Amino acid sequence: MEDTKKSNAIPVLETDALDAKVVEHFRGKIVRKDLTALMKRGANVPTFVLEYLLGMYCSTDDDEAVAQGIARIRRILTENYVRPDESEAIKSKIRENGVYTIIDKVRAHLDEYRDIYVADFTNLAIEPFVMPEEYVRNYSKILQGGIWCIMRIEYRVPGEDDFEDALANIFDENPAPKPKAKAKGGKKRGPEDSPFNVVSLKPIQMPNLDLESFVELRQYFSTQEWMDLILRSCGCEPTALTPKQKLHYIARLIPLAERNFNLCELGPRGTGKSHVYKEVSPYSILLSGGQTTTANLFGRMNAGRRAGSMDRVGLVGNWDCITFDEVAGMNFKDMNAIQILKDYMASGSFARGKDQLNADASMVYEGNINDTVQNVLKTSHLFIPFPPEFHNDSAFFDRIHLYLPGWEVPKMRSDIITDHYGLITDCLSEFLREMRKRDFTHLLDEYFRLNSDFNRRDEIAVRKTFSGMAKVLFPDERMDKEDVRMVLEYAIEGRRRVKEQLKIMAGIEFIDVDLGYMDADNPMDARVVYVPEQSQDTLVPDGALMPGHVFGIGRADDGDMAIFRLENRAVQGDFKLSTEGLGSRRDVKDTMEAAFRFFENSSERVAQGMRALDRDYLMYFRDLQGKGLSCEVSLAEFVGLCSAACNRPVAAGMAIPGILRMSGTMDELRNLEDIFRVAKNAGARKVLLPMGCIRDIQTVPAELLSGLSPVFYTDGDAVAAARAALEL
């Protein structure tokens, strides 16, 4: 019993300086977020519904009055909030009482043939009914996706014109005049014949927001104070966050403030990735599991007289933001949807049949990374949580404007949930929606210019990220140079994270990753923005390896050039080779056997006295990048066997391409640009090459050659290659 009392106890409010300033300037638009959290534990209702009621009954400092207000809200939610599973019970209450007050979301559309507005509810399952024109005129949002309301619903017994009101209005409203029933005779029943009528309606969501007055209040807050206010309005406590973490939370709001913005956030579970899109804005929809259809997302095709045209626009035309939760589960029955999605992400337009349509919805992709970022980067790329059909689709990922590093966002803890004042959620969402109509990209050009590594998509991505974050933090456009620099560097980092992964996936096409900027007044003052995770350990370490360990470069099963680690060990024996990591791959085992037989016949030529033939050799093949095995690393294996036999490590930071046949001949080395790209991305500092490649190196871009030193050996001489690798 004591625990129950404690859980329902009204928390004590400890205000700070920001609370005082917020109360002074935003009176009537704020709510205690600790009360929101308290109510959410016992009521599964939208946040903006709760905060509206809290604003009605708990906008006081009197603890006793707050406790009474909480009790009243709980009673209202129990008796009047329509839950889908209780729809029939609510319908019965309306019938039995004659009139009943409900809380639900109502939407309407114009039936031009009947010249009436037809409405229905989200949770209350009744047939469409007539919506009085006065409510549509006063609250136009009813026609724009719907609005949450407190409504008195009347039940008229079919055939009766009027009856006495049986229930007093708990919100003390005067009922509107009842619409008269129309006799329809034998005609088919329509909305006019519904026994349910709306007799009064009061919106819970803000019917409108005076944006200019709201923006003008920004001047009373410093940048940090305003950022903290926005974070508290989302339910987060800024004092528990670092400056970088605050920016990550703000970045989650960009799709709500910027049209056609593409955001990707991947990271650990429990960081609140979906909270903003589920609880903060009623204009955002969360697709759980990431599953949808082409028709649902973009629109249904007309199968009637206008076959080939759109029957109805999909989600992109009805929501400000569409969030794919758990991208690993993204599934499209029609694979054409991926191409349509790419077109839409690039231009905001899409084609369905004969129709070319435009929409403003932003796209958000969320998912979980189940390993450390460092380990993921050693084996693949940071888009790996997406389904396999996306893994090599660089065109899709190139359309992402910002990659938010979810691994830098803390897991939700009690200290991250604020217990201070914040803007009513609906006020915040209306502010963000109104800001979608504005463009702040010009503020960047007042102080800085983007460098030459930017292509067109990079520039669009950074400008959109900059504009969206500036709208949230500086809605009055009052940004000084350091404000612009802060937002710009964050935007560039988020885009560079995308480019770094594209470089891993597609190589040379995305080699220009050194995104940066220069001072508009002093072009010599130039800076490059880096991503923190790229400075971590690489696949090829800086120091020397253990004897027998080598890195080979060859074409993998998926057709891409990749790097592999071959770990050889010499033990006492009678000259046998045992392999691990090859599975049942006969073709790869054959290449290892070819290297081993050449090693048997030529080891004495590599280093005299290494006694190679009186040992057994154990080889472990490691697929570092998850691309499958390779039959093209036999030269690396030969070098590894020599290294193990003479107990001498290969040169530090060396990568070895090349195919060695059992006869001792070697294939001509091709795809030099791909080899250098893979070696550079893996962190190698040397590449073992035949002399014949000297002329081909001139065709390799200078960016790939930077930091890589070729080590040459005589063409076709594997022994010379081994001696060069072992520095003999």
Sequence and secondary structure as in RCSB ss.txt:
>XXXX:A:sequence
MEDTKKSNAIPVLETDALDAKVVEHFRGKIVRKDLTALMKRGANVPTFVLEYLLGMYCSTDDDEAVAQGIARIRR
ILTENYVRPDESEAIKSKIRENGVYTIIDKVRAHLDEYRDIYVADFTNLAIEPFVMPEEYVRNYSKILQGGIWCI
MRIEYRVPGEDDFEDALANIFDENPAPKPKAKAKGGKKRGPEDSPFNVVSLKPIQMPNLDLESFVELRQYFSTQE
WMDLILRSCGCEPTALTPKQKLHYIARLIPLAERNFNLCELGPRGTGKSHVYKEVSPYSILLSGGQTTTANLFGR
MNAGRRAGSMDRVGLVGNWDCITFDEVAGMNFKDMNAIQILKDYMASGSFARGKDQLNADASMVYEGNINDTVQN
VLKTSHLFIPFPPEFHNDSAFFDRIHLYLPGWEVPKMRSDIITDHYGLITDCLSEFLREMRKRDFTHLLDEYFRL
NSDFNRRDEIAVRKTFSGMAKVLFPDERMDKEDVRMVLEYAIEGRRRVKEQLKIMAGIEFIDVDLGYMDADNPMD
ARVVYVPEQSQDTLVPDGALMPGHVFGIGRADDGDMAIFRLENRAVQGDFKLSTEGLGSRRDVKDTMEAAFRFFE
NSSERVAQGMRALDRDYLMYFRDLQGKGLSCEVSLAEFVGLCSAACNRPVAAGMAIPGILRMSGTMDELRNLEDI
FRVAKNAGARKVLLPMGCIRDIQTVPAELLSGLSPVFYTDGDAVAAARAALEL
>XXXX:A:secstr
 HHHHHHHS       HHHHHHHHHSTTSEEEHHHHHHHHTT  S HHHHHHHHHHH  SS HHHHHHHHHHHHH
HHHHHB  GGGHHHHHHHHHHHSEEEEEEEEEEEEETTTTEEEEEESSS    EE  HHHHHH GGGGTT EEEE
EEEEE  TT       S  TT             TTS   GGG SEEEEEEEESS S   HHHHHHGGGGS HHH
HHHHHHHHTTB GGGS HHHHHHHHHTTHHHHSTT EEEEEE TTS TTHIIIII TTEEEEGGGB  HHHHHEE
E  STTTTSEEEE GGGT SEEEESSGGG B SSTHHHHHHHHHHHHSEEEETTEEEE   EEEEEEE  S HHH
HHHHS TTTTS GGGTT HHHHTT  EEEEGGGS    GGGB  SEEE HHHHHHHHHHHTT   THHHHTTEEE
 TT  HHHHHHHHHHHHHHHHHH TT    HHHHHHHHHHHHHHHHHHHHHHHHHHGGGG     EEEESS TT 
EEE   GGGGS  SS SS   TTEEEEEEEBTTSSEEEEEEEEEEEESSS EEEES TT HHHHHHHHHHHHHHH
HHHHHHSTT  GGGEEEEEEEEETTSS  BS  HHHHHHHHHHHHHT    TTEEEE  B TTS B     HHHH
HHHHHHHT SEEEEEGGGHHHHTTS HHHHTT EEEEE TT HHHHHHHHTT 
